[in-house]
């Protein structure tokens, strides 16, 4: 073989090695290139498309203007601002269908004031929490059956009011499986939960104090927090108010994590939480990683 043949063979071998080691292009079932992910789209457009659930004080919707505010809204918009982005609140969802639009691509993230739990982790990836949500057991005004032992709720004789898909349903099934459930559709107004207990249709409901305050202010004496003393302990504390994205969009999660951690560490998140919950009735603050 002459020198020209050696050069040609070497070139062919080099080409084959590069071909074998190069990653294959990502293609869909039809062979077409897969569309850009949420991370790339958000950076290209400068817009984070969010869905939301109206659930005060996390998300409050003005009935006249439709303007949104609340803990999650304020923190999400500030996080986006620091990333050089803006937020579009594109879709109102509920606890039962909140991940459907995420899967379909109608929005980039669920910025809804939800809590992370194992069941939800099967279908979505969550950012770092901005707080810990405190859940209490609410009962009728004169009902003290569960004050000394909250686990007495775990009985076939007790009925728990739950909003389908909301954390209270998860908590009821996990910790109080013997109790009966009184289901309210996920599209129900949050105010129907306390009314279900006050009217006697159920014995107890699990919720943060924030969503229950307005009802209790307008209906004094009808509900109380089960437990001992003037300030009973919560029955659960869960990582609160993360943003949910698809597992494929892990780069978007990491970018949002960086912004949220910045807001936690510099005190912005605490300021927002205290704005809507001055007594920290519904939230425990995330500890900063320094002293």
URGIVEN-V598563 format. One record per residue. N is the residue number from 0. RES is the residue in one letter. PHI is phi as a letter, one per 20 degrees, with the letter a starting at -180 (999 if undefined). PSI is psi in whole degrees, -180 to 180 (999 if undefined). Layout:
<<N;RES;PHI;PSI> <N;RES;PHI;PSI>>
This chain:
<<0;X;999;129> <1;X;f;175> <2;X;f;-33> <3;X;f;-40> <4;X;f;-40> <5;X;f;-43> <6;X;f;-43> <7;X;f;-43> <8;X;f;-43> <9;X;f;-42> <10;X;f;-40> <11;X;f;-43> <12;X;f;-44> <13;X;f;-41> <14;X;f;-44> <15;X;f;-39> <16;X;f;-46> <17;X;f;-41> <18;X;f;-42> <19;X;f;-37> <20;X;e;-18> <21;X;f;139> <22;X;f;141> <23;X;f;146> <24;X;f;145> <25;X;f;124> <26;X;c;156> <27;X;e;-174> <28;X;f;-28> <29;X;e;-4> <30;X;n;-7> <31;X;e;153> <32;X;f;140> <33;X;f;141> <34;X;f;158> <35;X;g;150> <36;X;f;175> <37;X;f;-38> <38;X;g;-49> <39;X;f;-41> <40;X;f;-42> <41;X;f;-43> <42;X;f;-38> <43;X;f;-42> <44;X;e;-21> <45;X;m;17> <46;X;c;132> <47;X;d;115> <48;X;e;119> <49;X;d;142> <50;X;e;166> <51;X;b;159> <52;X;c;129> <53;X;f;111> <54;X;b;87> <55;X;f;148> <56;X;e;6> <57;X;f;-50> <58;X;c;122> <59;X;d;132> <60;X;d;122> <61;X;f;121> <62;X;f;-20> <63;X;e;-49> <64;X;e;-20> <65;X;m;3> <66;X;f;141> <67;X;d;146> <68;X;b;-177> <69;X;p;173> <70;X;g;-53> <71;X;f;-41> <72;X;f;-49> <73;X;f;-43> <74;X;f;-43> <75;X;f;-44> <76;X;f;-36> <77;X;f;-38> <78;X;f;-45> <79;X;f;-43> <80;X;g;-43> <81;X;f;-17> <82;X;e;2> <83;X;m;27> <84;X;c;171> <85;X;c;157> <86;X;d;134> <87;X;d;119> <88;X;e;93> <89;X;e;-20> <90;X;b;128> <91;X;e;130> <92;X;c;-178> <93;X;c;179> <94;X;f;-21> <95;X;e;-32> <96;X;d;11> <97;X;f;-23> <98;X;e;-7> <99;X;f;-46> <100;X;f;-31> <101;X;f;-46> <102;X;f;-38> <103;X;f;-15> <104;X;n;13> <105;X;f;-16> <106;X;b;164> <107;X;e;-27> <108;X;b;151> <109;X;e;106> <110;X;d;66> <111;X;d;3> <112;X;m;33> <113;X;e;166> <114;X;d;146> <115;X;f;135> <116;X;b;167> <117;X;g;-36> <118;X;f;-43> <119;X;f;-28> <120;X;f;-15> <121;X;f;-24> <122;X;c;-9> <123;X;b;157> <124;X;d;134> <125;X;d;143> <126;X;f;177> <127;X;f;140> <128;X;f;151> <129;X;e;-6> <130;X;a;-177> <131;X;c;121> <132;X;e;130> <133;X;d;126> <134;X;d;136> <135;X;c;159> <136;X;e;120> <137;X;d;131> <138;X;c;175> <139;X;f;157> <140;X;g;-42> <141;X;e;6> <142;X;e;114> <143;X;c;21> <144;X;f;-30> <145;X;d;7> <146;X;f;-46> <147;X;f;-27> <148;X;b;102> <149;X;f;-22> <150;X;f;-6> <151;X;f;-14> <152;X;f;-27> <153;X;f;71> <154;X;b;145> <155;X;f;-16> <156;X;e;-3> <157;X;d;138> <158;X;d;130> <159;X;d;129> <160;X;e;127> <161;X;c;143> <162;X;e;120> <163;X;g;126> <164;X;n;-13> <165;X;e;163> <166;X;g;-33> <167;X;g;-35> <168;X;f;-45> <169;X;g;-47> <170;X;f;-42> <171;X;f;-45> <172;X;f;-34> <173;X;f;-43> <174;X;d;-21> <175;X;c;57> <176;X;f;-20> <177;X;e;-20> <178;X;f;155> <179;X;e;154> <180;X;d;136> <181;X;d;107> <182;X;e;133> <183;X;d;136> <184;X;g;150> <185;X;f;-19> <186;X;e;-2> <187;X;f;150> <188;X;f;142> <189;X;g;-31> <190;X;f;-19> <191;X;f;-22> <192;X;f;-55> <193;X;f;-34> <194;X;f;-34> <195;X;f;-37> <196;X;f;-47> <197;X;f;-33> <198;X;e;-6> <199;X;n;3> <200;X;f;-26> <201;X;c;163> <202;X;e;-26> <203;X;b;154> <204;X;c;145> <205;X;d;125> <206;X;a;165> <207;X;f;161> <208;X;f;-32> <209;X;g;-57> <210;X;f;-20> <211;X;e;-17> <212;X;g;-47> <213;X;f;-43> <214;X;f;-45> <215;X;f;-32> <216;X;f;-37> <217;X;e;-12> <218;X;c;65> <219;X;g;136> <220;X;n;-11> <221;X;f;-30> <222;X;c;156> <223;X;b;164> <224;X;e;126> <225;X;f;139> <226;X;q;179> <227;X;e;137> <228;X;n;-179> <229;X;f;-19> <230;X;c;74> <231;X;g;151> <232;X;f;149> <233;X;f;157> <234;X;e;-8> <235;X;b;146> <236;X;c;116> <237;X;c;150> <238;X;g;120> <239;X;d;142> <240;X;l;39> <241;X;f;165> <242;X;e;138> <243;X;d;137> <244;X;c;170> <245;X;f;153> <246;X;f;-32> <247;X;f;-20> <248;X;d;41> <249;X;f;-29> <250;X;f;-35> <251;X;f;-41> <252;X;g;-46> <253;X;f;-38> <254;X;f;-44> <255;X;f;-37> <256;X;g;-46> <257;X;g;-42> <258;X;f;-42> <259;X;f;-41> <260;X;f;-38> <261;X;f;-42> <262;X;f;-32> <263;X;f;-48> <264;X;f;-27> <265;X;e;6> <266;X;n;-4> <267;X;f;-44> <268;X;f;-44> <269;X;f;-41> <270;X;g;-43> <271;X;f;-45> <272;X;f;-44> <273;X;f;-24> <274;X;f;-42> <275;X;e;-19> <276;X;b;73> <277;X;g;-33> <278;X;e;1> <279;X;l;46> <280;X;f;-35> <281;X;d;-10> <282;X;c;147> <283;X;d;135> <284;X;f;148> <285;X;f;131> <286;X;f;135> <287;X;f;148> <288;X;e;35> <289;X;b;170> <290;X;b;999>>
